[in-house]
Amino acid sequence: MVIPRLLERHLDEALALAETAGYDVARLWRNRHPRIIKKGLLDAIKDEARSSGAEALIYYGDLQPSSKFTVMRETGLNVVDRVMLILEIFALHASSREALLQIEAARIKHEIPLAREFVRRSKMGEYPGFLGPGMYAADQYLRHLRRRLVKIRRELDKMRSTREGRLSSRAKSGLKQVSIVGYASAGKTSLFNLLTGEDRPVGPEYFTTLQPKHSRITWGGVEGVLAADTVGFIRDVPPEIVEAFHATLAEVKHSDAIVFVIDAAEPPSDIEEKLHAGIDTLARIGALSAPMVIAANKIDALQPPEIGERIALIEREASILPHSPPVIPISAKTGYGVDRLVRSIIKIVDGDRLEGLLEAGHMD
């Protein structure tokens, strides 16, 4: 694995993503050039590849197509950059045709610049072994990618129309929807399970949820409110990922309320960075206008003084949001604070219903 020094603070994330995708990282290099691999590092990679029998090189960043081409030609390794690594993990968890098509569209869009580089190099007589026939094969491959992308987009547009019709019918029925969003591995699915009584898989792996999962909230006697578990955010979301999953994420902006889950047990600097990454993603899909509640999760892992510090930090950083959302400390593991969270949700989507639940004694 090669990681640019500018991204070295994200090394733990890079290694976790590599492990989730099924890679065993045998050697790590730090690169002072963000988008290119120069001769000294290239020679070291070639030597390591020969001695270890490695099959792939993960470049945890955005590698220029010309540099990627050179590394592939010189080392014979499959070069997997950050976007492709994320897409490989997505493919492992894809459970619907729409998810598979979204992943393929993102992969093709990301591969087109490299295919253009293949065409350019093949005209010069340079090409990796798998494009042995030369310029003709490279040009045909590029044409194939473009045709396939057009076909996928047409099919996804039809699926998007179907989803919009479903959302419209849901709204007419009076059913309220609450979208649970947050950074990957913040505990979104754990909270979803707690609120709905579902038993969906949870764990430390990234991107276990790709398509929104829906179920009615049953906690505290709540009726008529649907929870949606959504795909996790990630730092510096590549444009290809946002575009590919825009239709899926767009469902969030049609929600009656958003629950933004944050892992409050992480270091303060990580909390700040991930909160702003999530806000940026919500802004890019046009969802910041929806009413929001922030769930500061995993407080069972903190000492009492730390809880107050983390809540104050999150409130300060979230003050840039339009509605100054309340920040509620919870533990999806123990259930602490979930009554208060649900009260806040119901207050947003149906204040009259909250009064009824309180009078009935379903909530403290």
N, C-alpha and C positions, 0 to 999 in steps of 0.2 A: 504494500500500500504506500502511496505517496500522498502527503497532505501538505498544501501550501502553508507557509508559516503564518500567513494572515488568518488562517482558519484553525490554527493549532489549538486554540481554546476549545474547539469543538471535537477534539480527538476522541473523547469518550463516546460521543454520539456517532462518530464515524465508525469506530470499532463495533459498537452495538448494532449499527445497521449492517455492517459486513457480516457479523455473526448471524443476524436474523435472516440474511439472504443465503446463508449456507457456506460462506467463505471462511477458511482458516488462514488468518493473516500471519505469515511466517516471517516477514521482514517489513520494517517501517522506515521510510525516508521522509525527511522534511525538506520542502522545496522553497527556496526564496523567490522563485519566479511564479506568480499566480497562475499563468495560463500556458506556460511552455516548459518542456523538459529539455535542458541543454546537454551537451555531449558528455560531460563528466558524470552526471546522474544517469544518463542513458547507458553508459558503459557499465556502471555499477548494477543497473537493472538487468542487463544482458548477462553479466557474470552470475548473478543470483539465479536467474531463470535457468541457466545451463546446469548449475550445481544442485538446485533444489527440485527441478522438474516442474516448476510452477506453470499453470495454464492461463492465469489471468493476472492483470495488474489493475488494482483499484486506484483511481485518481480522484481523491475526495475534493473535487473542485470542478471548474469549467475549463477543460483543456481545449486549446485551439485545434481545429480540424487538421491543420498542417502538421502540428506536433503529434497529434494522435496517430495520424497516418504514419509518420516516421517511426514512432515507437512500435507500432504493429509490424511494420516492415522489418525493422532491425532486430526485434526480439522474438517475433512469432507469437506474442502474447495477445490474448483478447483484452482490450483496454476498456474498463468499465468506469465511467465517470460518475459523478454524484447523481445526476439525473437518472442514468441508466440503473444505478444501484437501487434507487428508490422505486423505479418502475419494476425491477425484478421482485422486490418485496411485495409490491402491489399485486403482481401476477400470482404470487404464492397464495394470497388471501382472496383473490377475485372469486366470487361465487355467483355471478350473473353475467349474462351476455353483454349487458350494457357496460359493466366494469371492464370486461375483457376488451371491448371495443375502445373504450376510453384510454386504456393502457396502450393498446396498439397504436392509436392515433398519436398519443404523446411520444411513443417510441419512434414512429415514422418521422414526425416533425423534427425530432432531435437528431435523427440520422441523416436527414436531407443535406445539411451542410457538409457532413463527412462524405456523402455520396458525390457531391459536387467536387470535393477535393480528389476523390478517386478518378473522376472524369478528367480533371485538370492534369493529375499526375500520369494517368494512362496515356494522355496525348504526348507526354514527355518520355514515355517508355518505362515509367515506374508504376508498379502496383504490387500489393501483397499477393501471396500465392493463391488465395482463394478466388482472386479475379484473374486467373491465368489467361483467359482469352483476350485480356487487355481492354482497349477503349470501348469496343462494342459491348462487352459484358457490363462495364461500369455504366455506360449510357443507358442500356436497357434496364439495369437495376434502378437507376434514378427515375426513369419513366414509370417503372412498376410502382415505386413508392408513391409517386404523385397520384397515379390513378387509384391506388388502394386508399389513399387518404381521402380523396373525393368521395369514394363509395362509402367509407366509414362515416364521414360527416353527414351524409344523407340519411343513413340508418339511424344515427344518433339524434338527428333532428326529429325524426318520427317518434323516437322514444321520448324526447323532450316534450313533444306535443301531448303524448299520452300522459306523462307525469303532470303537466299543467292542468289537463282535464281532471285528473284525480284530485289535485289540490283544490281546484275550483269546487268539485263536488263535496269535498270534505268541509270546506268553508260554508257551503250552503246548508250542510247538515247541522251546523252549530257546534261541531267538534273543534275544540281549540288545540293548537299544536305548539309544543315547547321543544325547541332544538337544543340538544346538549352538545356544546362545542368545546374545544380546548386543544392544547398541545398533545402530541402523541404520548401515550403512557401517563397522562395526568390523572386517570381514574374515571374517564367518562363512562365506559361500559360498566364499571362497578356501580356507579351511581345510577345508571339506567336500570340495571338489574334490581337495585334496591327499591327504586321508585315503582317499578312495574311488576316485580315478582318474577321476572324472567331469569334465565340461567345461562346467559350467553358467555362464551369463553372470554376470559380475561387473562392477562399476563404481561410480562415486561416487554414482549415483542412489539415492534413498531407496526402500525397500520393493520391491525387485526380487523378494523372496520373500514370498508371502502364504500359500500352503499348504505344509505340511511336505513336503520332498523327501527321499526315503529311498534309501539305497544302502549296500551292505556295505562296511565298512572293509577295505581291502586293504593298507594300509601295514604294513610289517614282518612280513608273513606272518600277520597277524591273520585269524582265521576266526570266523564265527558272531556277529559284532557289527555291528549296523545303526546307521548314523549318520543323524540327521534334521536337516536345515537348516530353521530356523524363521523366522517373521516377526520383523523387528527391533523392538526397544524404541524408545521415544521419551520425552523429558522430559514430565512432567505428562500422562500418558496420559489422554485424555478418557474418561469412563465409557462413552460410546457405542462407542468403539473396543474397549475391553476386553470389553464384553458381546458385541459382534458377532463377535469372534474368540476368545471364550472356549473354544468347542469345539475350535478349532484349537490354541490354546495349552494347553488342558487335557491334550493328549497329552504335554506336557513332564512333568507330574507323575507320569505312569505310566512314566517312563523309569527305567532301571537306573542311569544316571548323567547328569549335566548338565555340559557344557563351556560356561562363561561366557566369551565372547570380549570382550576390552577393547582398545581402541586405546591402547596405552601411549605412543604418540608425541604424543598430544594434550597440551595444557597441564594441569598438575595440577588446577586448579579444574574443568576439564571432565571429567577422569577421575573425580573425586569425585562430581560431580553425576550423571554417566551411570551410574556403578556403583550409586548409591543409587536412581536411576530404575529400573534393572533389578531390583534387589532388591525394590523396591516392587511391580513388576509380577508377579514370581514369587510374592510373598506373596499378592497379590490372586487368583491362580489356584490357590493352595494347593500350590505346588511347592517350597517351601523345605526340605521334609523329605528330598528326594532328595539322595544324595551328589553332591558338586560338585567340579570342578576349574576353576580360573580360568586362562585362557590370555591372557597379556599379549602381545598381538600387535604387529607392526610395529616390533620393536626394531631392525631393520636401519636404521631412520631415526634412531636415537639414538646418542649417543656413550657409551662404556663407563661413565663416571661417572653419566650420566643413567639408565642402565638400573637400577642399584642403587637410585637414589632413587625411581624409579617403582615398582619392585617393593615397596619398603618402604612406600610410600604405599598401594598396593593392598592389601597385607597388613593394614595398620592399619585401613583403611576396611572391609575384608571381615571383620574380627574380630567384627562383629555377627551374622554368619551362624551357624547352629546347629553346623556341623561344622568350622569353621575350615579352609576348603578350601585346598589347596596352590596357590600362585601360580607358574606356570611361564612364563618368558620364551620366546617363540617368534617366528618369522617365517614366516607362511604363504607369503611371497614366495620366500624362499630355502630353506625347509625346516629352518632352525635350530631346535633344541629340540623338534621334533615327535616324535622317538624317545622323549624323556622324557615328553612329554604322553601319548603312546599307552601307555607303561608305567603311568602313573598311572591311565588309563582302565581298562586291563585288570586292574590290581590291585583296582579297585573292583568290576568286574562278574564277575571270575573270577580270583582269585589263583593258583590251581593252573595255569591256562593260561599265565599270565605266566612262571612258572618254566620251563614247557616251551619257550616262545619264546626265553627267554634261553639255555637249554641248547642249543637248535638253532642259536643264533647269528644269529637274525633281527634281534636288537636288541643295541646296545652297552650 
